[in-house]
Amino acid sequence: MLPTRRQKAVLEAIEAHLSETGQAPTLVEIARRCGLSSVATVHRHLALLQDRGLLKRRRSRRRGIELRPAARSSPAVTVPLLGTITPERPIEAIPSASTVSLPRELVRRPAETFVLQVKGDALRDDQILDGDLLIAERREQRRDGEPCVAVQAGGGAVLKSGARACESERVLGVLTGLLRRYD
């Protein structure tokens, strides 16, 4: 049985809050997003959605809502394509209206994820080739060995592989995935 219009709104509110904050919403936050005045109504909808197998609740936790795969509204997530980046040669990553649809499994935090297209084969040894789409998550710090996108003092963005340090640059994001098209 498919969810009702209101239950769909509750699912969308949960999914939006998860993608924006990385954590499940409280009942009050769901009510606010859905325009409901009572958390009892939200509670009832959550119970019905759990009965339908669309979510799982942990009653002992305040933010204990977990969406099941069947509840996801789309198998793809749309993220911004910030531009083209050349390894080790700074260029300006120009924000544009371009977007890329990625499989949901490759995106942990949609609101913090962006894509850059690689130009050049300077990182062939790191298995990053010309035309690859690099998936990155906005983060200001990286762990040792993580490849990252860094902004230099002059404003140019560069791609640093795991072995190269990002000391003098400001880290814009850490690479979380790569998409390659074979033609």
C-alpha positions as CSV (number, residue, x, y, z in Angstrom):
1,M,0.0,0.0,0.0
2,L,1.4,3.4,-1.0
3,P,1.7,6.2,1.5
4,T,-0.9,8.9,1.7
5,R,-0.2,12.5,0.6
6,R,0.5,13.6,4.2
7,Q,2.7,10.5,4.9
8,K,4.6,11.3,1.7
9,A,5.1,14.9,3.1
10,V,6.4,13.4,6.4
11,L,8.9,11.2,4.5
12,E,10.1,14.1,2.4
13,A,10.5,16.2,5.5
14,I,12.7,13.5,7.1
15,E,14.7,13.0,3.9
16,A,15.3,16.8,3.5
17,H,16.4,17.1,7.2
18,L,18.7,14.2,6.8
19,S,20.4,15.6,3.7
20,E,20.7,19.1,5.3
21,T,22.0,18.2,8.7
22,G,23.1,14.6,8.5
23,Q,20.9,13.5,11.4
24,A,17.3,12.5,11.8
25,P,14.7,15.1,12.7
26,T,12.8,15.3,16.0
27,L,9.0,15.0,16.0
28,V,8.8,18.8,16.5
29,E,11.1,19.4,13.5
30,I,8.9,17.1,11.3
31,A,5.7,18.9,12.4
32,R,7.2,22.3,11.6
33,R,8.4,21.2,8.2
34,C,5.0,19.7,7.4
35,G,2.9,22.5,8.8
36,L,1.3,20.3,11.5
37,S,0.4,21.8,14.8
38,S,0.5,18.5,16.8
39,V,3.4,16.1,17.3
40,A,0.8,13.5,18.1
41,T,-0.2,13.6,14.4
42,V,3.4,13.2,13.4
43,H,3.7,10.2,15.8
44,R,0.7,8.6,14.2
45,H,2.0,9.0,10.7
46,L,5.4,7.6,11.7
47,A,3.7,4.6,13.3
48,L,1.8,4.0,10.0
49,L,4.9,4.4,7.9
50,Q,6.8,2.0,10.2
51,D,4.0,-0.6,9.7
52,R,4.3,-0.2,6.0
53,G,8.1,-0.9,6.2
54,L,9.1,2.6,5.0
55,L,11.0,3.6,8.1
56,K,12.4,2.2,11.3
57,R,12.1,3.9,14.7
58,R,14.2,3.5,17.8
59,R,11.9,4.6,20.6
60,S,14.7,5.0,23.1
61,R,16.3,7.7,21.0
62,R,15.2,11.3,20.4
63,R,16.3,11.2,16.8
64,G,15.7,7.5,16.3
65,I,14.2,7.6,12.8
66,E,15.8,5.6,10.0
67,L,14.5,5.6,6.4
68,R,14.3,2.3,4.6
69,P,15.5,2.1,1.0
70,A,11.9,1.9,-0.2
71,A,11.1,5.3,1.3
72,R,13.7,7.1,-0.7
73,S,12.0,9.4,-3.1
74,S,14.6,9.0,-5.9
75,P,17.5,6.6,-6.7
76,A,19.5,9.7,-7.7
77,V,20.7,12.8,-6.1
78,T,21.4,16.1,-8.0
79,V,24.5,17.9,-6.9
80,P,26.3,21.0,-8.3
81,L,29.1,20.7,-10.9
82,L,31.5,23.4,-9.8
83,G,33.6,23.3,-12.9
84,T,36.8,21.8,-14.3
85,I,39.9,21.2,-12.2
86,T,43.4,20.5,-13.3
87,P,45.6,18.5,-11.0
88,E,48.5,20.5,-9.5
89,R,47.9,23.5,-11.7
90,P,45.6,26.1,-10.1
91,I,42.5,27.2,-12.0
92,E,39.4,28.9,-10.8
93,A,36.5,26.6,-10.0
94,I,33.6,28.7,-11.3
95,P,30.2,28.1,-9.8
96,S,27.7,27.5,-12.5
97,A,24.1,26.4,-12.8
98,S,25.3,22.9,-14.0
99,T,24.3,19.9,-12.0
100,V,25.1,16.2,-12.1
101,S,22.8,13.3,-11.0
102,L,24.6,10.8,-8.9
103,P,23.5,7.4,-7.5
104,R,22.3,7.9,-3.9
105,E,24.8,5.3,-2.7
106,L,27.7,7.6,-3.7
107,V,26.4,10.6,-1.7
108,R,26.4,10.7,2.1
109,R,25.4,14.3,2.6
110,P,23.7,15.8,-0.5
111,A,23.7,19.4,0.8
112,E,27.5,19.2,1.3
113,T,28.4,17.3,-1.9
114,F,29.8,18.8,-5.2
115,V,31.4,17.5,-8.4
116,L,34.4,18.6,-10.4
117,Q,35.4,17.4,-13.8
118,V,39.1,16.5,-14.2
119,K,41.1,17.9,-17.1
120,G,44.4,16.3,-17.9
121,D,46.2,13.1,-16.9
122,A,48.6,14.4,-14.2
123,L,47.1,12.0,-11.6
124,R,47.2,8.9,-13.8
125,D,49.3,7.2,-11.1
126,D,46.4,7.8,-8.7
127,Q,43.9,6.3,-11.1
128,I,42.4,9.7,-11.9
129,L,42.0,10.3,-15.6
130,D,41.0,13.1,-17.9
131,G,37.2,13.5,-18.0
132,D,36.6,11.8,-14.6
133,L,34.0,13.3,-12.4
134,L,35.3,13.7,-8.8
135,I,32.7,13.6,-6.0
136,A,33.7,15.7,-3.0
137,E,32.2,16.5,0.3
138,R,32.7,20.0,1.8
139,R,35.0,19.8,4.7
140,E,37.6,22.2,6.0
141,Q,40.0,19.5,7.3
142,R,41.2,16.2,5.9
143,R,42.7,13.1,7.5
144,D,46.2,12.1,6.4
145,G,46.2,10.4,3.1
146,E,42.8,11.7,1.9
147,P,42.8,13.3,-1.5
148,C,41.3,16.8,-1.4
149,V,40.4,19.8,-3.4
150,A,42.2,22.9,-2.0
151,V,42.0,26.6,-2.6
152,Q,45.3,28.4,-2.8
153,A,46.1,31.9,-1.6
154,G,45.6,33.3,-5.1
155,G,42.1,31.8,-5.2
156,G,42.8,28.9,-7.6
157,A,41.5,25.5,-6.8
158,V,43.9,22.5,-7.1
159,L,43.5,18.8,-6.7
160,K,45.8,17.2,-4.2
161,S,46.3,13.4,-4.1
162,G,46.6,11.6,-0.8
163,A,50.4,11.7,-0.8
164,R,50.6,15.4,-1.5
165,A,50.1,17.8,1.5
166,C,47.4,20.5,1.6
167,E,49.3,22.6,4.2
168,S,49.5,26.0,2.5
169,E,46.1,25.8,1.0
170,R,42.6,25.9,2.5
171,V,40.8,22.6,2.1
172,L,37.5,23.0,0.2
173,G,36.5,19.4,0.3
174,V,37.6,15.8,0.5
175,L,37.1,13.3,-2.4
176,T,34.6,10.6,-1.6
177,G,34.1,9.1,-5.0
178,L,34.9,9.1,-8.7
179,L,32.7,8.5,-11.8
180,R,34.3,7.4,-15.1
181,R,32.6,7.1,-18.4
182,Y,33.9,4.6,-20.9
183,D,33.2,5.5,-24.5
